[in-house]
């Protein structure tokens, strides 16, 4: 069995190639971790430009020179296409862009050259000082913001999560412009621009400093990319229902994407407790394929029914050569189409094929009927007789309960030792259909090809061709007989004419002898 992809509580994404519907995994004890985030850029800043995004040393070029007329979402789509699976770009209602790295852990970094390009385009080397970070970096902590030498303490150690954003704005709104994007990344900008602008953030408990004068930033002048951040390694354990436990760090190498027992995990956020993961099969594609098969099967049945029940047009006889000379090509074509209608009405081969196709679905397979998985015959016997209907809900339920049994109903091959009806009952639907069509129309010895042949080897070796040859021979024989009859009649008429002439001469002589001529 295969599980495709499911999004679970705690924002954990699982992709499974082997997990079954009864397999479970448990993930516990995740520590905080953050991605690297690039922010502080607006859509208007990047339209019409080419710039680079550096993610963990991999540089991706983003070409938006032709993006002037695009919507914000279309711009984001182009950025995401450029950076691939290295990160995800998003935009808020104001057009502010943020890019979040996919990989978490120590050493994860992201940067961009777009600020340098923006400033170069403006012809200035001054800009407001900017610091960006995930909001989670500030929650539950006491920090000191130093803005152009002025210190402001931000104490969030006892502030509930719901009130954090208000507290930040109330505390820092007077000296900084504060923006929080949909990804909960917070950005601080000085209210003035210039080389003298400076922001520093000090964690009061560890005295770790970040800001525009730290790690390559110099007093508001952007000499390096706009913002950098590093993530922290993921920590946690995975335990299964059998009590087996694995330390995530031992299999992940500190990354948030790792594989355990052929199950691929992508960790996207922290959890505050245990997360129970149950593998579930994605049967969407299976159902889609079954529906497509039923649709094609119904087309075949509909065609067979139309040919078998088509009325013959008795008033349209085959055209003679003389009649064709008096008609246009289009008129001849339409006439011939009418002539051919009904030629296969009640045809024995097609009627048997229709019956055999129906039997493929009505005969139980291993004692199970197709109706048990939601496949039945259409109840519209007038226009859709013999066609199938799929109950998607019932089929999906059967697949989720035991997909292997459903698959077996379609694909099972019977034991070669079996024969006759027992072999048929233990053969899957697809194999039954294959055998039926082979016997009816595919094998060189099939009934349809024996009767009508096919282009190539059987083009002149089939019942219809032999029948045509027989009719042609009969016609030639009749023509010969007609010629013989004609010659016989010509001879008789010639003799009759000779006799009549003799009688006429005698009559004339007798008439003369008896004075009839006077």
Beta strands, then each sheet from edge to edge (+ up, - down):
strand 1: 3-8
strand 2: 12-16
strand 3: 24-28
strand 4: 37-42
strand 5: 50-55
strand 6: 58-63
strand 7: 87-91
strand 8: 96-101
strand 9: 110-112
strand 10: 128-134
strand 11: 142-147
strand 12: 150-155
strand 13: 176-180
strand 14: 185-193
strand 15: 199-203
strand 16: 209-211
strand 17: 237-240
strand 18: 245-247
strand 19: 257-260
strand 20: 263-267
strand 21: 275-278
strand 22: 375-377
strand 23: 388-390
sheet 1: 1+ 2- 20+ 19-
sheet 2: 18+ 17- 3+ 21-
sheet 3: 4+ 8- 7+
sheet 4: 6+ 5- 9+
sheet 5: 10+ 14- 13+
sheet 6: 12+ 11- 15+ 16-
sheet 7: 22+ 23-
end
